[in-house]
Structure formats: C-alpha cells, structure tokens
Amino acid sequence: MRRRRLAHLPTRPTWRCQSCGIAWPCSAAKLSLLGEYRGKRSALVTYLLVLRDEAAAQHGTTAADLDDRFVTWARSR
Ligand SMILES: [Zn+2]
C-alpha cells in the first residue's frame, strides 16, 4: 500500500512548507536537504541562496533579511 505524502517543499509565493504549513524550511525539510546534500555542503548553500533570492523578490524584502532562515543553518556545523 502506498500513500502519497507531500514532500517538505516550499510553496510559492508564500514560502510555507507544503506539508507542515510552517515557514519553509521546516525541520523536516532541513534534515532531508542535509541528507540529500551530504558531503556537498557548498552545493546546498548555493541552492539555498537561489531560493533565498527568489523568496526575497516575492516577499519584497532583502536577501539579507532571509539569510538566517534560508542559509545560515546550512553553512556551519
Ligand atoms: Zn515541512
């Protein structure tokens, strides 16, 4: 039996998780991205920077305002 569950991906233009409904990236999304990009941290950061810029444009805010939410968690560990 297969049940289709929504992946923890952002909806646009609200940038909420399509599965949890909270501000993306949720914890599940972060875990999944860290797994997907294991050993490729710089590629993950690059991907998040693209999403951050897209979200900033849609929110009418600056990229710097969204840096903590989108990118900082992936930079260090
Ligand atoms: Zn989620």
N, CA, C, O and the ligand as a Tripos MOL2 file, in Angstrom:
@<TRIPOS>MOLECULE
protein
  309   307    78     0     0
PROTEIN
NO_CHARGES

@<TRIPOS>ATOM
      1 N           0.8390   -1.1990    0.0000 N.3       1 MET1
      2 CA          0.0000    0.0000    0.0000 C.3       1 MET1
      3 C           0.8770    1.2540    0.0000 C.2       1 MET1
      4 O           1.7800    1.3900    0.8250 O.2       1 MET1
      5 N           0.6120    2.1280   -0.8980 N.am      2 ARG2
      6 CA          1.3950    3.3610   -0.9720 C.3       2 ARG2
      7 C           0.5180    4.5500   -0.6880 C.2       2 ARG2
      8 O          -0.5540    4.7250   -1.2680 O.2       2 ARG2
      9 N           1.0030    5.3500    0.2110 N.am      3 ARG3
     10 CA          0.3010    6.5850    0.4650 C.3       3 ARG3
     11 C           1.1750    7.7420    0.0470 C.2       3 ARG3
     12 O           2.3380    7.8360    0.4400 O.2       3 ARG3
     13 N           0.6100    8.6150   -0.7460 N.am      4 ARG4
     14 CA          1.3880    9.7420   -1.2380 C.3       4 ARG4
     15 C           1.3440   10.8360   -0.1810 C.2       4 ARG4
     16 O           0.2830   11.3620    0.1540 O.2       4 ARG4
     17 N           2.5210   11.1620    0.3320 N.am      5 ARG5
     18 CA          2.5890   12.2630    1.2840 C.3       5 ARG5
     19 C           3.3020   13.4260    0.6460 C.2       5 ARG5
     20 O           4.2380   13.2420   -0.1330 O.2       5 ARG5
     21 N           2.8720   14.5990    0.9680 N.am      6 LEU6
     22 CA          3.5030   15.7750    0.3940 C.3       6 LEU6
     23 C           4.9240   15.9150    0.9200 C.2       6 LEU6
     24 O           5.1760   15.7830    2.1180 O.2       6 LEU6
     25 N           5.8250   16.1780    0.0220 N.am      7 ALA7
     26 CA          7.2070   16.4130    0.4230 C.3       7 ALA7
     27 C           7.3020   17.7640    1.1320 C.2       7 ALA7
     28 O           6.4470   18.6360    0.9790 O.2       7 ALA7
     29 N           8.3600   17.9000    1.9030 N.am      8 HIS8
     30 CA          8.5620   19.1520    2.6280 C.3       8 HIS8
     31 C           9.2380   20.1610    1.7110 C.2       8 HIS8
     32 O          10.4220   20.4710    1.8500 O.2       8 HIS8
     33 N           8.4530   20.6570    0.7800 N.am      9 LEU9
     34 CA          8.9590   21.6170   -0.1980 C.3       9 LEU9
     35 C           8.2140   22.9310   -0.0360 C.2       9 LEU9
     36 O           7.0820   22.9530    0.4490 O.2       9 LEU9
     37 N           8.8470   24.0230   -0.4400 N.am     10 PRO10
     38 CA          8.1940   25.3230   -0.2800 C.3      10 PRO10
     39 C           7.0900   25.5450   -1.3070 C.2      10 PRO10
     40 O           7.2180   25.1440   -2.4640 O.2      10 PRO10
     41 N           6.0140   26.1790   -0.8810 N.am     11 THR11
     42 CA          5.0110   26.6310   -1.8380 C.3      11 THR11
     43 C           5.3130   28.0890   -2.1630 C.2      11 THR11
     44 O           5.8000   28.8480   -1.3250 O.2      11 THR11
     45 N           5.0200   28.4460   -3.3670 N.am     12 ARG12
     46 CA          5.2620   29.8250   -3.7730 C.3      12 ARG12
     47 C           3.9200   30.4790   -4.0500 C.2      12 ARG12
     48 O           3.0210   29.8030   -4.5490 O.2      12 ARG12
     49 N           3.7390   31.7500   -3.7540 N.am     13 PRO13
     50 CA          4.7510   32.6770   -3.2430 C.3      13 PRO13
     51 C           4.7470   32.8090   -1.7130 C.2      13 PRO13
     52 O           5.3380   33.7510   -1.1840 O.2      13 PRO13
     53 N           4.1040   31.9020   -1.0030 N.am     14 THR14
     54 CA          4.0150   32.0980    0.4520 C.3      14 THR14
     55 C           5.2570   31.5880    1.1750 C.2      14 THR14
     56 O           5.5540   32.0250    2.2870 O.2      14 THR14
     57 N           5.9840   30.6650    0.5480 N.am     15 TRP15
     58 CA          7.1940   30.0950    1.1430 C.3      15 TRP15
     59 C           6.8980   29.4010    2.4560 C.2      15 TRP15
     60 O           7.6750   29.4730    3.4080 O.2      15 TRP15
     61 N           5.7480   28.7210    2.4880 N.am     16 ARG16
     62 CA          5.4620   27.8370    3.6010 C.3      16 ARG16
     63 C           5.6380   26.4100    3.1220 C.2      16 ARG16
     64 O           5.5040   26.1160    1.9340 O.2      16 ARG16
     65 N           5.9420   25.5210    4.0690 N.am     17 CYS17
     66 CA          6.1100   24.1190    3.7090 C.3      17 CYS17
     67 C           4.7670   23.5690    3.2320 C.2      17 CYS17
     68 O           3.7410   23.7760    3.8790 O.2      17 CYS17
     69 N           4.7770   22.8700    2.1010 N.am     18 GLN18
     70 CA          3.5030   22.3560    1.5720 C.3      18 GLN18
     71 C           2.9850   21.1870    2.4030 C.2      18 GLN18
     72 O           1.8170   20.8130    2.2990 O.2      18 GLN18
     73 N           3.8650   20.6050    3.2360 N.am     19 SER19
     74 CA          3.4460   19.5060    4.0810 C.3      19 SER19
     75 C           3.0410   19.9880    5.4800 C.2      19 SER19
     76 O           1.9660   19.6320    5.9620 O.2      19 SER19
     77 N           3.8800   20.7860    6.1320 N.am     20 CYS20
     78 CA          3.6070   21.2420    7.5080 C.3      20 CYS20
     79 C           2.8440   22.5600    7.5670 C.2      20 CYS20
     80 O           2.1250   22.8170    8.5320 O.2      20 CYS20
     81 N           2.9940   23.3840    6.5540 N.am     21 GLY21
     82 CA          2.3300   24.6760    6.5670 C.3      21 GLY21
     83 C           3.0670   25.7540    7.3420 C.2      21 GLY21
     84 O           2.5760   26.8760    7.4620 O.2      21 GLY21
     85 N           4.2490   25.4250    7.8720 N.am     22 ILE22
     86 CA          5.0120   26.4630    8.5650 C.3      22 ILE22
     87 C           6.0210   27.0810    7.6150 C.2      22 ILE22
     88 O           6.2140   26.6090    6.4950 O.2      22 ILE22
     89 N           6.6570   28.1400    8.0780 N.am     23 ALA23
     90 CA          7.6320   28.8360    7.2380 C.3      23 ALA23
     91 C           8.7230   27.8660    6.7950 C.2      23 ALA23
     92 O           9.3350   27.1850    7.6180 O.2      23 ALA23
     93 N           8.9570   27.8120    5.4770 N.am     24 TRP24
     94 CA          9.9680   26.9100    4.9330 C.3      24 TRP24
     95 C          11.3450   27.5320    5.0690 C.2      24 TRP24
     96 O          11.4480   28.7470    4.9000 O.2      24 TRP24
     97 N          12.4010   26.8080    5.3570 N.am     25 PRO25
     98 CA         12.4370   25.3580    5.5400 C.3      25 PRO25
     99 C          12.0960   24.9180    6.9730 C.2      25 PRO25
    100 O          12.6550   25.4410    7.9370 O.2      25 PRO25
    101 N          11.1920   23.9720    7.1020 N.am     26 CYS26
    102 CA         10.8670   23.3640    8.3870 C.3      26 CYS26
    103 C          11.9890   22.3970    8.7770 C.2      26 CYS26
    104 O          12.8980   22.1490    7.9850 O.2      26 CYS26
    105 N          11.9260   21.8570    9.9820 N.am     27 SER27
    106 CA         12.9950   20.9400   10.4200 C.3      27 SER27
    107 C          13.0990   19.7290    9.5130 C.2      27 SER27
    108 O          14.2000   19.2810    9.1940 O.2      27 SER27
    109 N          11.9660   19.2010    9.0990 N.am     28 ALA28
    110 CA         11.9840   18.0290    8.2230 C.3      28 ALA28
    111 C          12.6430   18.3580    6.8890 C.2      28 ALA28
    112 O          13.3830   17.5420    6.3400 O.2      28 ALA28
    113 N          12.3800   19.5380    6.3730 N.am     29 ALA29
    114 CA         12.9980   19.9480    5.1150 C.3      29 ALA29
    115 C          14.5070   20.0810    5.2780 C.2      29 ALA29
    116 O          15.2730   19.6750    4.4040 O.2      29 ALA29
    117 N          14.9270   20.6520    6.4030 N.am     30 LYS30
    118 CA         16.3660   20.8090    6.6460 C.3      30 LYS30
    119 C          17.0430   19.4450    6.7300 C.2      30 LYS30
    120 O          18.0940   19.2330    6.1250 O.2      30 LYS30
    121 N          16.4440   18.5260    7.4760 N.am     31 LEU31
    122 CA         17.0170   17.1850    7.6100 C.3      31 LEU31
    123 C          17.1220   16.5050    6.2580 C.2      31 LEU31
    124 O          18.1350   15.8860    5.9330 O.2      31 LEU31
    125 N          16.0710   16.6290    5.4850 N.am     32 SER32
    126 CA         16.0580   15.9840    4.1890 C.3      32 SER32
    127 C          17.1100   16.5950    3.2530 C.2      32 SER32
    128 O          17.7710   15.8740    2.5060 O.2      32 SER32
    129 N          17.2610   17.9140    3.2940 N.am     33 LEU33
    130 CA         18.2790   18.5690    2.4610 C.3      33 LEU33
    131 C          19.6840   18.1770    2.9030 C.2      33 LEU33
    132 O          20.5620   17.9400    2.0740 O.2      33 LEU33
    133 N          19.8890   18.1110    4.2220 N.am     34 LEU34
    134 CA         21.2190   17.7370    4.7150 C.3      34 LEU34
    135 C          21.5660   16.3180    4.2760 C.2      34 LEU34
    136 O          22.7230   16.0310    3.9700 O.2      34 LEU34
    137 N          20.5820   15.4360    4.2420 N.am     35 GLY35
    138 CA         20.8110   14.0820    3.7810 C.3      35 GLY35
    139 C          21.1050   14.0440    2.2940 C.2      35 GLY35
    140 O          22.0180   13.3620    1.8290 O.2      35 GLY35
    141 N          20.3010   14.7990    1.5680 N.am     36 GLU36
    142 CA         20.4290   14.8170    0.1140 C.3      36 GLU36
    143 C          21.7710   15.4000   -0.3330 C.2      36 GLU36
    144 O          22.3640   14.9560   -1.3170 O.2      36 GLU36
    145 N          22.2290   16.3970    0.4070 N.am     37 TYR37
    146 CA         23.4720   17.0850    0.0300 C.3      37 TYR37
    147 C          24.6300   16.6910    0.9310 C.2      37 TYR37
    148 O          25.5730   17.4650    1.0980 O.2      37 TYR37
    149 N          24.5730   15.5050    1.5100 N.am     38 ARG38
    150 CA         25.6650   15.0520    2.3810 C.3      38 ARG38
    151 C          26.9950   15.0990    1.6280 C.2      38 ARG38
    152 O          27.1120   14.5520    0.5310 O.2      38 ARG38
    153 N          27.9960   15.7520    2.2200 N.am     39 GLY39
    154 CA         29.3030   15.8610    1.5790 C.3      39 GLY39
    155 C          29.3550   16.9020    0.4720 C.2      39 GLY39
    156 O          30.3830   17.0850   -0.1800 O.2      39 GLY39
    157 N          28.2160   17.5900    0.2670 N.am     40 LYS40
    158 CA         28.1790   18.5940   -0.8020 C.3      40 LYS40
    159 C          27.6040   19.8850   -0.2310 C.2      40 LYS40
    160 O          26.6860   20.4870   -0.7880 O.2      40 LYS40
    161 N          28.1770   20.2830    0.8970 N.am     41 ARG41
    162 CA         27.6110   21.4230    1.6210 C.3      41 ARG41
    163 C          27.6070   22.7020    0.7860 C.2      41 ARG41
    164 O          26.6650   23.4910    0.8630 O.2      41 ARG41
    165 N          28.6560   22.9070   -0.0120 N.am     42 SER42
    166 CA         28.6870   24.1520   -0.7750 C.3      42 SER42
    167 C          27.5970   24.1570   -1.8450 C.2      42 SER42
    168 O          27.0530   25.2100   -2.1770 O.2      42 SER42
    169 N          27.2800   22.9810   -2.3840 N.am     43 ALA43
    170 CA         26.1860   22.9030   -3.3630 C.3      43 ALA43
    171 C          24.8530   23.2080   -2.6790 C.2      43 ALA43
    172 O          23.9860   23.8620   -3.2590 O.2      43 ALA43
    173 N          24.6970   22.7290   -1.4380 N.am     44 LEU44
    174 CA         23.4670   23.0060   -0.6950 C.3      44 LEU44
    175 C          23.3210   24.5020   -0.4460 C.2      44 LEU44
    176 O          22.2460   25.0690   -0.6400 O.2      44 LEU44
    177 N          24.4120   25.1370   -0.0150 N.am     45 VAL45
    178 CA         24.3560   26.5690    0.2560 C.3      45 VAL45
    179 C          24.0240   27.3410   -1.0240 C.2      45 VAL45
    180 O          23.2430   28.2930   -0.9960 O.2      45 VAL45
    181 N          24.6150   26.9290   -2.1310 N.am     46 THR46
    182 CA         24.3250   27.5830   -3.4050 C.3      46 THR46
    183 C          22.8430   27.4690   -3.7560 C.2      46 THR46
    184 O          22.2240   28.4410   -4.1880 O.2      46 THR46
    185 N          22.2840   26.2810   -3.5670 N.am     47 TYR47
    186 CA         20.8680   26.0480   -3.8410 C.3      47 TYR47
    187 C          19.9960   26.9380   -2.9540 C.2      47 TYR47
    188 O          19.0220   27.5350   -3.4140 O.2      47 TYR47
    189 N          20.3700   27.0150   -1.6590 N.am     48 LEU48
    190 CA         19.5770   27.8110   -0.7240 C.3      48 LEU48
    191 C          19.6650   29.2960   -1.0370 C.2      48 LEU48
    192 O          18.7020   30.0350   -0.8330 O.2      48 LEU48
    193 N          20.8090   29.7340   -1.5300 N.am     49 LEU49
    194 CA         20.9600   31.1440   -1.8990 C.3      49 LEU49
    195 C          20.0130   31.5000   -3.0390 C.2      49 LEU49
    196 O          19.4430   32.5900   -3.0640 O.2      49 LEU49
    197 N          19.8510   30.5810   -3.9750 N.am     50 VAL50
    198 CA         18.9380   30.8170   -5.1010 C.3      50 VAL50
    199 C          17.5070   30.9450   -4.5820 C.2      50 VAL50
    200 O          16.7690   31.8480   -4.9740 O.2      50 VAL50
    201 N          17.1250   30.0160   -3.6840 N.am     51 LEU51
    202 CA         15.7690   30.0650   -3.1220 C.3      51 LEU51
    203 C          15.5640   31.3320   -2.2940 C.2      51 LEU51
    204 O          14.5050   31.9570   -2.3400 O.2      51 LEU51
    205 N          16.5940   31.6940   -1.5410 N.am     52 ARG52
    206 CA         16.5100   32.8950   -0.7110 C.3      52 ARG52
    207 C          16.2510   34.1220   -1.5720 C.2      52 ARG52
    208 O          15.4110   34.9580   -1.2380 O.2      52 ARG52
    209 N          16.9830   34.2270   -2.6890 N.am     53 ASP53
    210 CA         16.8170   35.3850   -3.5550 C.3      53 ASP53
    211 C          15.4320   35.4040   -4.1910 C.2      53 ASP53
    212 O          14.8220   36.4610   -4.3500 O.2      53 ASP53
    213 N          14.9480   34.2200   -4.5530 N.am     54 GLU54
    214 CA         13.6050   34.1390   -5.1430 C.3      54 GLU54
    215 C          12.5500   34.5450   -4.1110 C.2      54 GLU54
    216 O          11.6230   35.2930   -4.4230 O.2      54 GLU54
    217 N          12.6970   34.0480   -2.8890 N.am     55 ALA55
    218 CA         11.7440   34.3890   -1.8250 C.3      55 ALA55
    219 C          11.8080   35.8730   -1.5000 C.2      55 ALA55
    220 O          10.7750   36.5070   -1.2810 O.2      55 ALA55
    221 N          13.0040   36.4270   -1.4680 N.am     56 ALA56
    222 CA         13.1530   37.8440   -1.1580 C.3      56 ALA56
    223 C          12.4390   38.6960   -2.2020 C.2      56 ALA56
    224 O          11.7750   39.6770   -1.8680 O.2      56 ALA56
    225 N          12.5820   38.3130   -3.4610 N.am     57 ALA57
    226 CA         11.9310   39.0550   -4.5340 C.3      57 ALA57
    227 C          10.4130   38.9850   -4.3890 C.2      57 ALA57
    228 O           9.7150   39.9780   -4.5980 O.2      57 ALA57
    229 N           9.9080   37.8030   -4.0280 N.am     58 GLN58
    230 CA          8.4580   37.6300   -3.9300 C.3      58 GLN58
    231 C           7.8900   38.2750   -2.6690 C.2      58 GLN58
    232 O           6.7310   38.6890   -2.6450 O.2      58 GLN58
    233 N           8.7070   38.3580   -1.6280 N.am     59 HIS59
    234 CA          8.2540   38.9680   -0.3790 C.3      59 HIS59
    235 C           8.4630   40.4720   -0.3760 C.2      59 HIS59
    236 O           7.9650   41.1680    0.5080 O.2      59 HIS59
    237 N           9.2040   40.9820   -1.3690 N.am     60 GLY60
    238 CA          9.5200   42.3910   -1.3760 C.3      60 GLY60
    239 C          10.4290   42.7600   -0.2170 C.2      60 GLY60
    240 O          10.3460   43.8650    0.3180 O.2      60 GLY60
    241 N          11.2970   41.8320    0.1710 N.am     61 THR61
    242 CA         12.2330   42.0940    1.2490 C.3      61 THR61
    243 C          13.6510   41.9000    0.7210 C.2      61 THR61
    244 O          13.8390   41.5390   -0.4400 O.2      61 THR61
    245 N          14.6320   42.1360    1.5600 N.am     62 THR62
    246 CA         16.0050   41.9720    1.0900 C.3      62 THR62
    247 C          16.4910   40.5540    1.3800 C.2      62 THR62
    248 O          15.9980   39.8730    2.2790 O.2      62 THR62
    249 N          17.4610   40.1400    0.5950 N.am     63 ALA63
    250 CA         18.0310   38.8130    0.7720 C.3      63 ALA63
    251 C          18.6310   38.6800    2.1710 C.2      63 ALA63
    252 O          18.5560   37.6130    2.7810 O.2      63 ALA63
    253 N          19.2240   39.7580    2.6770 N.am     64 ALA64
    254 CA         19.8580   39.7110    3.9950 C.3      64 ALA64
    255 C          18.8380   39.3710    5.0830 C.2      64 ALA64
    256 O          19.1560   38.6810    6.0510 O.2      64 ALA64
    257 N          17.6130   39.8620    4.9110 N.am     65 ASP65
    258 CA         16.5630   39.5860    5.8980 C.3      65 ASP65
    259 C          16.2200   38.1020    5.9740 C.2      65 ASP65
    260 O          15.7630   37.6180    7.0100 O.2      65 ASP65
    261 N          16.4390   37.3920    4.8900 N.am     66 LEU66
    262 CA         16.0570   35.9800    4.8410 C.3      66 LEU66
    263 C          17.2500   35.0510    5.0010 C.2      66 LEU66
    264 O          17.1140   33.8290    4.9270 O.2      66 LEU66
    265 N          18.4090   35.6340    5.2190 N.am     67 ASP67
    266 CA         19.6200   34.8270    5.2790 C.3      67 ASP67
    267 C          19.5810   33.7980    6.4070 C.2      67 ASP67
    268 O          19.8980   32.6290    6.1890 O.2      67 ASP67
    269 N          19.1980   34.2220    7.6030 N.am     68 ASP68
    270 CA         19.1720   33.2970    8.7400 C.3      68 ASP68
    271 C          18.2360   32.1370    8.4660 C.2      68 ASP68
    272 O          18.5710   30.9750    8.6940 O.2      68 ASP68
    273 N          17.0680   32.4730    7.9780 N.am     69 ARG69
    274 CA         16.0500   31.4450    7.7540 C.3      69 ARG69
    275 C          16.4430   30.4570    6.6680 C.2      69 ARG69
    276 O          16.2290   29.2540    6.8160 O.2      69 ARG69
    277 N          17.0100   30.9500    5.5880 N.am     70 PHE70
    278 CA         17.2510   30.0900    4.4210 C.3      70 PHE70
    279 C          18.6420   29.4790    4.3900 C.2      70 PHE70
    280 O          18.8060   28.3400    3.9520 O.2      70 PHE70
    281 N          19.6440   30.2160    4.8470 N.am     71 VAL71
    282 CA         21.0090   29.8010    4.5310 C.3      71 VAL71
    283 C          21.8800   29.5100    5.7490 C.2      71 VAL71
    284 O          22.6520   28.5510    5.7440 O.2      71 VAL71
    285 N          21.7630   30.3230    6.7820 N.am     72 THR72
    286 CA         22.7420   30.2310    7.8800 C.3      72 THR72
    287 C          22.7980   28.8470    8.5010 C.2      72 THR72
    288 O          23.8810   28.3670    8.8350 O.2      72 THR72
    289 N          21.6500   28.1930    8.6610 N.am     73 TRP73
    290 CA         21.6090   26.8640    9.2950 C.3      73 TRP73
    291 C          22.4260   25.8430    8.5210 C.2      73 TRP73
    292 O          22.8910   24.8590    9.0970 O.2      73 TRP73
    293 N          22.6060   26.0620    7.2340 N.am     74 ALA74
    294 CA         23.3120   25.0730    6.4040 C.3      74 ALA74
    295 C          24.7950   25.3700    6.3010 C.2      74 ALA74
    296 O          25.5670   24.5200    5.8560 O.2      74 ALA74
    297 N          25.2040   26.5610    6.7050 N.am     75 ARG75
    298 CA         26.5960   26.9690    6.4860 C.3      75 ARG75
    299 C          27.5550   26.2980    7.4460 C.2      75 ARG75
    300 O          28.6280   25.8490    7.0420 O.2      75 ARG75
    301 N          27.1800   26.2230    8.7120 N.am     76 SER76
    302 CA         28.1240   25.7250    9.7160 C.3      76 SER76
    303 C          27.5550   24.5010   10.4030 C.2      76 SER76
    304 O          26.3410   24.3220   10.4960 O.2      76 SER76
    305 N          28.4370   23.6890   10.8670 N.am     77 ARG77
    306 CA         28.0010   22.5520   11.6820 C.3      77 ARG77
    307 C          29.2250   21.8470   12.2170 C.2      77 ARG77
    308 O          29.1020   20.8540   12.9340 O.2      77 ARG77
    309 ZN          7.5880   20.5850    6.3750 Zn       78 ZN78
@<TRIPOS>BOND
     1     1     2 1
     2     2     3 1
     3     3     4 2
     4     3     5 am
     5     5     6 1
     6     6     7 1
     7     7     8 2
     8     7     9 am
     9     9    10 1
    10    10    11 1
    11    11    12 2
    12    11    13 am
    13    13    14 1
    14    14    15 1
    15    15    16 2
    16    15    17 am
    17    17    18 1
    18    18    19 1
    19    19    20 2
    20    19    21 am
    21    21    22 1
    22    22    23 1
    23    23    24 2
    24    23    25 am
    25    25    26 1
    26    26    27 1
    27    27    28 2
    28    27    29 am
    29    29    30 1
    30    30    31 1
    31    31    32 2
    32    31    33 am
    33    33    34 1
    34    34    35 1
    35    35    36 2
    36    35    37 am
    37    37    38 1
    38    38    39 1
    39    39    40 2
    40    39    41 am
    41    41    42 1
    42    42    43 1
    43    43    44 2
    44    43    45 am
    45    45    46 1
    46    46    47 1
    47    47    48 2
    48    47    49 am
    49    49    50 1
    50    50    51 1
    51    51    52 2
    52    51    53 am
    53    53    54 1
    54    54    55 1
    55    55    56 2
    56    55    57 am
    57    57    58 1
    58    58    59 1
    59    59    60 2
    60    59    61 am
    61    61    62 1
    62    62    63 1
    63    63    64 2
    64    63    65 am
    65    65    66 1
    66    66    67 1
    67    67    68 2
    68    67    69 am
    69    69    70 1
    70    70    71 1
    71    71    72 2
    72    71    73 am
    73    73    74 1
    74    74    75 1
    75    75    76 2
    76    75    77 am
    77    77    78 1
    78    78    79 1
    79    79    80 2
    80    79    81 am
    81    81    82 1
    82    82    83 1
    83    83    84 2
    84    83    85 am
    85    85    86 1
    86    86    87 1
    87    87    88 2
    88    87    89 am
    89    89    90 1
    90    90    91 1
    91    91    92 2
    92    91    93 am
    93    93    94 1
    94    94    95 1
    95    95    96 2
    96    95    97 am
    97    97    98 1
    98    98    99 1
    99    99   100 2
   100    99   101 am
   101   101   102 1
   102   102   103 1
   103   103   104 2
   104   103   105 am
   105   105   106 1
   106   106   107 1
   107   107   108 2
   108   107   109 am
   109   109   110 1
   110   110   111 1
   111   111   112 2
   112   111   113 am
   113   113   114 1
   114   114   115 1
   115   115   116 2
   116   115   117 am
   117   117   118 1
   118   118   119 1
   119   119   120 2
   120   119   121 am
   121   121   122 1
   122   122   123 1
   123   123   124 2
   124   123   125 am
   125   125   126 1
   126   126   127 1
   127   127   128 2
   128   127   129 am
   129   129   130 1
   130   130   131 1
   131   131   132 2
   132   131   133 am
   133   133   134 1
   134   134   135 1
   135   135   136 2
   136   135   137 am
   137   137   138 1
   138   138   139 1
   139   139   140 2
   140   139   141 am
   141   141   142 1
   142   142   143 1
   143   143   144 2
   144   143   145 am
   145   145   146 1
   146   146   147 1
   147   147   148 2
   148   147   149 am
   149   149   150 1
   150   150   151 1
   151   151   152 2
   152   151   153 am
   153   153   154 1
   154   154   155 1
   155   155   156 2
   156   155   157 am
   157   157   158 1
   158   158   159 1
   159   159   160 2
   160   159   161 am
   161   161   162 1
   162   162   163 1
   163   163   164 2
   164   163   165 am
   165   165   166 1
   166   166   167 1
   167   167   168 2
   168   167   169 am
   169   169   170 1
   170   170   171 1
   171   171   172 2
   172   171   173 am
   173   173   174 1
   174   174   175 1
   175   175   176 2
   176   175   177 am
   177   177   178 1
   178   178   179 1
   179   179   180 2
   180   179   181 am
   181   181   182 1
   182   182   183 1
   183   183   184 2
   184   183   185 am
   185   185   186 1
   186   186   187 1
   187   187   188 2
   188   187   189 am
   189   189   190 1
   190   190   191 1
   191   191   192 2
   192   191   193 am
   193   193   194 1
   194   194   195 1
   195   195   196 2
   196   195   197 am
   197   197   198 1
   198   198   199 1
   199   199   200 2
   200   199   201 am
   201   201   202 1
   202   202   203 1
   203   203   204 2
   204   203   205 am
   205   205   206 1
   206   206   207 1
   207   207   208 2
   208   207   209 am
   209   209   210 1
   210   210   211 1
   211   211   212 2
   212   211   213 am
   213   213   214 1
   214   214   215 1
   215   215   216 2
   216   215   217 am
   217   217   218 1
   218   218   219 1
   219   219   220 2
   220   219   221 am
   221   221   222 1
   222   222   223 1
   223   223   224 2
   224   223   225 am
   225   225   226 1
   226   226   227 1
   227   227   228 2
   228   227   229 am
   229   229   230 1
   230   230   231 1
   231   231   232 2
   232   231   233 am
   233   233   234 1
   234   234   235 1
   235   235   236 2
   236   235   237 am
   237   237   238 1
   238   238   239 1
   239   239   240 2
   240   239   241 am
   241   241   242 1
   242   242   243 1
   243   243   244 2
   244   243   245 am
   245   245   246 1
   246   246   247 1
   247   247   248 2
   248   247   249 am
   249   249   250 1
   250   250   251 1
   251   251   252 2
   252   251   253 am
   253   253   254 1
   254   254   255 1
   255   255   256 2
   256   255   257 am
   257   257   258 1
   258   258   259 1
   259   259   260 2
   260   259   261 am
   261   261   262 1
   262   262   263 1
   263   263   264 2
   264   263   265 am
   265   265   266 1
   266   266   267 1
   267   267   268 2
   268   267   269 am
   269   269   270 1
   270   270   271 1
   271   271   272 2
   272   271   273 am
   273   273   274 1
   274   274   275 1
   275   275   276 2
   276   275   277 am
   277   277   278 1
   278   278   279 1
   279   279   280 2
   280   279   281 am
   281   281   282 1
   282   282   283 1
   283   283   284 2
   284   283   285 am
   285   285   286 1
   286   286   287 1
   287   287   288 2
   288   287   289 am
   289   289   290 1
   290   290   291 1
   291   291   292 2
   292   291   293 am
   293   293   294 1
   294   294   295 1
   295   295   296 2
   296   295   297 am
   297   297   298 1
   298   298   299 1
   299   299   300 2
   300   299   301 am
   301   301   302 1
   302   302   303 1
   303   303   304 2
   304   303   305 am
   305   305   306 1
   306   306   307 1
   307   307   308 2
@<TRIPOS>SUBSTRUCTURE
     1 MET1         2 RESIDUE 1 A MET
     2 ARG2         6 RESIDUE 1 A ARG
     3 ARG3        10 RESIDUE 1 A ARG
     4 ARG4        14 RESIDUE 1 A ARG
     5 ARG5        18 RESIDUE 1 A ARG
     6 LEU6        22 RESIDUE 1 A LEU
     7 ALA7        26 RESIDUE 1 A ALA
     8 HIS8        30 RESIDUE 1 A HIS
     9 LEU9        34 RESIDUE 1 A LEU
    10 PRO10       38 RESIDUE 1 A PRO
    11 THR11       42 RESIDUE 1 A THR
    12 ARG12       46 RESIDUE 1 A ARG
    13 PRO13       50 RESIDUE 1 A PRO
    14 THR14       54 RESIDUE 1 A THR
    15 TRP15       58 RESIDUE 1 A TRP
    16 ARG16       62 RESIDUE 1 A ARG
    17 CYS17       66 RESIDUE 1 A CYS
    18 GLN18       70 RESIDUE 1 A GLN
    19 SER19       74 RESIDUE 1 A SER
    20 CYS20       78 RESIDUE 1 A CYS
    21 GLY21       82 RESIDUE 1 A GLY
    22 ILE22       86 RESIDUE 1 A ILE
    23 ALA23       90 RESIDUE 1 A ALA
    24 TRP24       94 RESIDUE 1 A TRP
    25 PRO25       98 RESIDUE 1 A PRO
    26 CYS26      102 RESIDUE 1 A CYS
    27 SER27      106 RESIDUE 1 A SER
    28 ALA28      110 RESIDUE 1 A ALA
    29 ALA29      114 RESIDUE 1 A ALA
    30 LYS30      118 RESIDUE 1 A LYS
    31 LEU31      122 RESIDUE 1 A LEU
    32 SER32      126 RESIDUE 1 A SER
    33 LEU33      130 RESIDUE 1 A LEU
    34 LEU34      134 RESIDUE 1 A LEU
    35 GLY35      138 RESIDUE 1 A GLY
    36 GLU36      142 RESIDUE 1 A GLU
    37 TYR37      146 RESIDUE 1 A TYR
    38 ARG38      150 RESIDUE 1 A ARG
    39 GLY39      154 RESIDUE 1 A GLY
    40 LYS40      158 RESIDUE 1 A LYS
    41 ARG41      162 RESIDUE 1 A ARG
    42 SER42      166 RESIDUE 1 A SER
    43 ALA43      170 RESIDUE 1 A ALA
    44 LEU44      174 RESIDUE 1 A LEU
    45 VAL45      178 RESIDUE 1 A VAL
    46 THR46      182 RESIDUE 1 A THR
    47 TYR47      186 RESIDUE 1 A TYR
    48 LEU48      190 RESIDUE 1 A LEU
    49 LEU49      194 RESIDUE 1 A LEU
    50 VAL50      198 RESIDUE 1 A VAL
    51 LEU51      202 RESIDUE 1 A LEU
    52 ARG52      206 RESIDUE 1 A ARG
    53 ASP53      210 RESIDUE 1 A ASP
    54 GLU54      214 RESIDUE 1 A GLU
    55 ALA55      218 RESIDUE 1 A ALA
    56 ALA56      222 RESIDUE 1 A ALA
    57 ALA57      226 RESIDUE 1 A ALA
    58 GLN58      230 RESIDUE 1 A GLN
    59 HIS59      234 RESIDUE 1 A HIS
    60 GLY60      238 RESIDUE 1 A GLY
    61 THR61      242 RESIDUE 1 A THR
    62 THR62      246 RESIDUE 1 A THR
    63 ALA63      250 RESIDUE 1 A ALA
    64 ALA64      254 RESIDUE 1 A ALA
    65 ASP65      258 RESIDUE 1 A ASP
    66 LEU66      262 RESIDUE 1 A LEU
    67 ASP67      266 RESIDUE 1 A ASP
    68 ASP68      270 RESIDUE 1 A ASP
    69 ARG69      274 RESIDUE 1 A ARG
    70 PHE70      278 RESIDUE 1 A PHE
    71 VAL71      282 RESIDUE 1 A VAL
    72 THR72      286 RESIDUE 1 A THR
    73 TRP73      290 RESIDUE 1 A TRP
    74 ALA74      294 RESIDUE 1 A ALA
    75 ARG75      298 RESIDUE 1 A ARG
    76 SER76      302 RESIDUE 1 A SER
    77 ARG77      306 RESIDUE 1 A ARG
    78 ZN78       309 GROUP 0 **** ****
